């Protein structure tokens, strides 16, 4: 169960909040988990082995005993079938740690009329599906930027804890997200899922500091289609989701090119940061299939060994 | 009220709001359209960008004009503009609604009632007390003015009906004279039928004593039909109009029974008014057989008792067969016994002569045997069979007859009385007595009422044996009581003997006019009817059989009291003797509103009376239109505002979201449409492609269809019911119908559907002639209609005196080719086309179901059923409300409860089985009936 939030308990409409939380726990969580499971099942690959001999559970190969091998390692059953001695080697299975950050900001709640999902929903789905895949191959997964912190663990319990943490709705969320600055497992991997639409200085400083902590990983920029195409016209007041930023224009259509240029610039900068720190970048739209992003992420995390 | 030409404003002070428009202009101009507000996370990227274009903050002038228009339209709308404002309200105080309500008002009766409603509505809004007096129905029983709340009167208006006689103004005038002294002054609105009648002017004068009088309505459009007469063998009647006018043509339908006994239109004749003529005679030469079956004439397109003329026996020429034993003798015309008969009968009857077999083959009404003595045994059998089947045998005495009678055991069965041998001579050279005159006819005689001329005398006659029952057989007697004419019933017919010859040898009766009248009566009563012309002095009580209602429909007379014949002959029809068919003593005569030679005339304008037309009465409220314009303009304004703020640039989701704001406006617009008149509703466009699609659907699938009654609820039940039946058929049988469709016999092609379900509802319109023809074709070419009056618990089916729906069915069926019916017999093929059924319940059970009566059929030995279904019944008629028990909703669940509990479900199941059987019957016809031959076939195979 999620830890109760004191703020809600003090709230006058406590029962209402409790009820809402309970409904979310019982209602929203299983769909998310189920959907993530379904998504993860499409990338079924089995255990994430190291393709080399080492400590592990699974059989890897028999090889002739060499001088220097310990007698304990001899597989007597195999050796009895021939003259030589054989050593039974197992595949090296070492658990990695992958830290996930799902941008909790309000900007992620945006969903244009044509979009199937909000950006936050898509980010949560990809994060959880990735966690399921990683968990299946024995990796440890942690979630950054949540309170209370979710240390890296593996197993189904961790998945449901993650799901719980992802679906918990915090009311005092920032308008735009900034990358977490907490501790990250050294030598591990990290995946940042966000729209990266925050203020430029804040955002890139955070990204750089995260990347500099000896962690490699992926930035996944999740955008709504309308954020790429800018299909607006007429006299319009644009307002961020949280309402902290406003911008008024007389004719929105005239701004489209300038906006798209700025978006391209933002992406170039993101790619630049990634390149400099050895990260990878994926631009994902909510109108695209989440499978594509999931597969890409899985390959990017597994393929770098 | 403020009037501007034909338009008036009921709340003109609201128009002052128009003065505020300039202020609004100034205000609106200062407020630019609001910018669209959008949530957009990418807004951070926009910060610092410069707007390349600047648009004015001011509202464009055309948008302002649009808004002004909307507001002006709304103001005008709420000022309650009306077209053709009603200004009946000449005075305040009580209002008397005087309704003529005779047959002449019936044709435009709905308009009259609508006009009354307008007047009552006005009175309600002004709070005036109102009284309603129906002239034809007579003045109110109470001695004072029956004033009441106008609101309460409203419910009475729907029940007002015209009476089938002319309104009599005199009793109302008397009633007005008798009003108490303290009766307040009142205004009168008189819905007149416009025809000139005695008593109208005094009534108007009397009404003017109390206040202003307005007469509404005119009789100029009235058309009427006089009673049919027979003129030189032609059936003729006159179509009347009250006013000479332009050329005009009208159809007169001649209605009667067809040879199968079904009432239908026998002929149609066109009456064309020449310009300036007020009457036109129509004449039609019908074959005697057809003419004899004519029951009434109807002027098409006029629903009034004055447009229906009932026929009686004046129309019928009887066929009289004459047989004489004497061989034709040259040059002896005046002594020929047949000469006088021919002369007497020729004007009124068709004579048949020849040998006996020829005569009987021509099916005469009356057979006259003049001085025929012995008949051969074969002839006797022929004649007595014919008499027992309803014929009337009239025999005249003569030397041969006298000679043939009187022997021991020589009883002639074809004589009403036994005769003495010989007869007697009166006043001859060898007798003591003088020729005898006649006694007045007894009351029970068919000759009752005929004047007996003093100079008729009888000098020789045959004499009846004094039997105990002789007195009952005497129809006419001599002064001394000797029977002169005797008659007796024999089977369904009658045998009558004139104890004198048909020529002038034995008496001078054949030379008198009385002879003519007597023969006429005899020949006319031959089929139980009697001539109309001689009701004068007839004191018998005539009982009404069928009467007309004000609209000209035939209704059973019910328990109306009978009237003496003198009343029928003397005065025009009125409440005590409504027009209709009356009978007395097995004879019948028609009482029609307009006799031969009647005329219609319009009432001349009366001094001091205001006149208004009925048609111009409609006061049309323009408010819905004005509000609709306002709403439309507002909607345009909304679109324009959206366009200005870029909301229209892309369709899709944004438009849908804006649509949520638009929807209430649209709904309001539709509501305004509904407020408007029905004719504002968009005419349903039945384009060709739709008809083609329906035809395609109906021909590529089996489609069950129902007749749209116009009653939405009934139609919905029919649709759901046929859907349920279609599903059941698809589940259980090889018949897999598509979704049921509604058809309108007026417009749709019926040939595409094998089966029509026709629920009867009270408000159903009569099918037009074209539609009736279409339905008849449908029925004759193998279609089937299931008529369902849906009112089994209400009682007596669809016959006369039945339920309201039953009467509607009867009215509809009158133009249709419906064969004689019988309740479904136990062994009808309908009971075993798919399921074996004993009864046919729907939502109601136990009401009989009627189908075409089968011809007498024989039972085949060993077969369980009679072979009686060579023909498939074109109609099935019942009252069990099948559609309700079949009806299912979209989920397949029954819509209406049937019965109670398990039994009810069983009833529903049986009802579905009936439906399956019925459709199987429609589809396979008498196929199942062929199985009656199976035992015979098996037996043959066995050999």
Interface residues (C-beta under 8 A of the other chain):
Chain A: X107 X108 X110 X112 X113 X114 X119 X176 X195 X197 X198 X199 X224 X226 X227 X230 X231 X232 X233 X234 X235 X236 X237 X238 X239 X240 X241 X245 X246 X247 X248 X249 X250 X251 X252 X253 X254 X255 X258 X259 X262 X263 X266
Chain B: X33 X35 X36 X37 X38 X39 X40 X41 X42 X43 X44 X45 X46 X47 X49 X51 X52 X53 X54 X55 X644 X645 X646 X647 X649 X650 X652 X653 X654 X656 X657
